[in-house]
Amino acid sequence: MIDWLLHAAQWLSDSSLNNWVNSSRYIWPTMETIHFLALCVLMGSLLVVDLRLLGLYPRLSPATAERCVQWALAAFAVNLITGIGFLAGNTWKYWDNPSFQIKLALIAVAGFNAMIYQLKAEELINGDQTTHVMRVIGGVSLLCWCGVIVCGRMITFTAY
């Protein structure tokens, strides 16, 4: 499996996306700006939903929670696209970087947590009581996404 990942990384490093990202001094900072703005939308949207799950924002309506989830998904898609651009633009800076690896692991855990939320969404956001399951899902989400932000920032400082 490692060979497959290594070949994929080499392909990405040799791709036209790599050439495009590195073709102008304005592309990388523009992607950084878009990535940051989308991250703000993602975190703001998730914070509202997660606070509801933790029982700290009980008056949040199910319709508002659903809109926040939709905004979070859209923002995540933008971050995924710009993140792939960063990876293509400087593949080997990221490949062996422990902060990047932890960031990807946290995104995977957050994604699994989000799938559990989606499976139980109606029950979770329509209930009057804050349950243990709601608190765990909200807490895991907040911890994972805060970790993603910290690890994303640390990539520059832990690069080889």
C-alpha positions as CSV (number, residue, x, y, z in Angstrom):
1,M,0.0,0.0,0.0
2,I,2.9,2.4,0.7
3,D,4.2,1.9,-2.8
4,W,0.8,2.9,-4.2
5,L,0.8,6.1,-2.0
6,L,4.3,6.9,-3.0
7,H,3.5,6.6,-6.7
8,A,0.4,8.8,-6.2
9,A,2.6,11.4,-4.5
10,Q,5.1,11.3,-7.3
11,W,2.4,11.6,-9.9
12,L,1.0,14.6,-8.1
13,S,4.4,16.2,-7.8
14,D,4.9,15.7,-11.6
15,S,1.4,16.8,-12.5
16,S,0.2,19.9,-14.4
17,L,-1.5,21.0,-11.2
18,N,2.0,21.3,-9.6
19,N,3.1,23.4,-12.6
20,W,0.1,25.6,-12.4
21,V,0.3,26.2,-8.6
22,N,4.0,27.1,-9.0
23,S,3.6,29.1,-12.3
24,S,2.8,32.5,-10.6
25,R,3.7,34.1,-7.3
26,Y,0.1,35.0,-6.8
27,I,-1.5,31.5,-7.0
28,W,-0.2,30.2,-3.7
29,P,-1.2,33.2,-1.6
30,T,-4.6,33.3,-3.3
31,M,-5.2,29.7,-2.4
32,E,-4.1,30.4,1.1
33,T,-6.6,33.2,1.4
34,I,-9.4,31.1,0.0
35,H,-8.4,28.2,2.2
36,F,-8.4,30.4,5.3
37,L,-11.8,32.0,4.5
38,A,-13.4,28.6,3.9
39,L,-11.9,27.4,7.1
40,C,-13.5,30.3,8.9
41,V,-16.9,29.4,7.4
42,L,-16.3,25.7,8.2
43,M,-15.4,26.3,11.8
44,G,-18.1,28.9,12.4
45,S,-20.8,26.6,11.1
46,L,-19.5,23.6,13.0
47,L,-19.2,25.6,16.2
48,V,-22.8,26.5,16.1
49,V,-23.9,22.9,15.5
50,D,-21.4,21.5,18.0
51,L,-22.4,23.9,20.7
52,R,-26.0,22.7,20.2
53,L,-24.8,19.1,20.5
54,L,-22.9,20.0,23.7
55,G,-26.1,21.5,25.1
56,L,-24.7,25.0,25.2
57,Y,-27.0,26.4,22.4
58,P,-30.3,24.5,23.0
59,R,-32.5,27.0,21.2
60,L,-30.9,26.4,17.8
61,S,-33.6,25.2,15.5
62,P,-33.2,22.0,13.5
63,A,-33.5,24.0,10.2
64,T,-30.7,26.3,11.3
65,A,-28.5,23.4,12.3
66,E,-29.1,21.8,8.9
67,R,-28.2,25.1,7.1
68,C,-25.0,25.2,9.1
69,V,-24.1,21.7,8.2
70,Q,-24.7,22.5,4.5
71,W,-22.4,25.6,4.8
72,A,-19.8,23.4,6.6
73,L,-19.9,20.8,3.8
74,A,-19.5,23.5,1.1
75,A,-16.6,25.1,3.0
76,F,-14.9,21.7,3.5
77,A,-15.2,21.1,-0.3
78,V,-13.4,24.4,-0.9
79,N,-10.7,23.5,1.7
80,L,-10.3,20.0,0.1
81,I,-9.7,21.6,-3.3
82,T,-7.2,24.2,-2.1
83,G,-5.5,21.6,0.1
84,I,-5.0,19.3,-2.9
85,G,-3.5,22.3,-4.6
86,F,-1.1,22.9,-1.8
87,L,-0.1,19.2,-1.8
88,A,0.4,19.2,-5.5
89,G,2.4,22.5,-5.4
90,N,4.9,21.2,-2.8
91,T,4.2,17.4,-2.5
92,W,7.4,16.4,-0.7
93,K,7.2,19.2,1.9
94,Y,3.9,17.6,3.1
95,W,4.5,13.9,2.4
96,D,6.8,13.1,5.3
97,N,5.6,15.9,7.6
98,P,4.3,14.6,10.9
99,S,2.0,17.6,11.3
100,F,0.4,16.9,7.9
101,Q,0.0,13.2,8.7
102,I,-1.7,14.0,12.0
103,K,-3.9,16.6,10.2
104,L,-5.1,14.0,7.7
105,A,-5.7,11.5,10.5
106,L,-7.8,14.1,12.4
107,I,-9.8,14.9,9.3
108,A,-10.5,11.2,8.8
109,V,-11.7,10.9,12.5
110,A,-13.8,14.1,12.0
111,G,-15.2,12.6,8.8
112,F,-16.2,9.4,10.6
113,N,-17.7,11.5,13.4
114,A,-19.7,13.5,10.8
115,M,-21.0,10.2,9.3
116,I,-22.3,9.2,12.7
117,Y,-23.8,12.6,13.2
118,Q,-25.6,12.3,9.8
119,L,-26.9,8.8,10.7
120,K,-28.4,10.2,13.9
121,A,-28.9,13.8,12.8
122,E,-32.7,13.9,13.1
123,E,-32.7,12.3,16.5
124,L,-29.9,14.5,17.7
125,I,-31.1,17.9,16.6
126,N,-34.8,17.3,17.2
127,G,-34.5,16.1,20.7
128,D,-35.2,18.3,23.7
129,Q,-32.6,16.6,25.9
130,T,-28.8,16.7,25.4
131,T,-27.7,13.1,25.4
132,H,-24.3,11.6,26.0
133,V,-24.0,10.6,22.3
134,M,-24.7,14.3,21.4
135,R,-22.0,15.5,23.7
136,V,-19.5,13.0,22.4
137,I,-20.2,13.8,18.8
138,G,-20.0,17.5,19.4
139,G,-16.8,17.3,21.5
140,V,-15.0,15.0,19.1
141,S,-15.9,17.3,16.3
142,L,-14.5,20.4,18.1
143,L,-11.4,18.6,19.2
144,C,-10.6,17.2,15.8
145,W,-11.2,20.5,13.9
146,C,-9.1,22.5,16.4
147,G,-6.4,19.9,16.0
148,V,-6.7,20.2,12.2
149,I,-6.1,24.0,12.5
150,V,-3.1,23.6,14.9
151,C,-1.5,20.9,12.7
152,G,-2.1,22.8,9.6
153,R,-0.3,25.8,11.0
154,M,2.5,23.6,12.3
155,I,3.2,22.1,8.9
156,T,5.5,25.0,8.1
157,F,7.5,24.6,11.3
158,T,7.8,20.8,11.2
159,A,8.9,20.5,7.5
160,Y,12.1,18.7,6.8
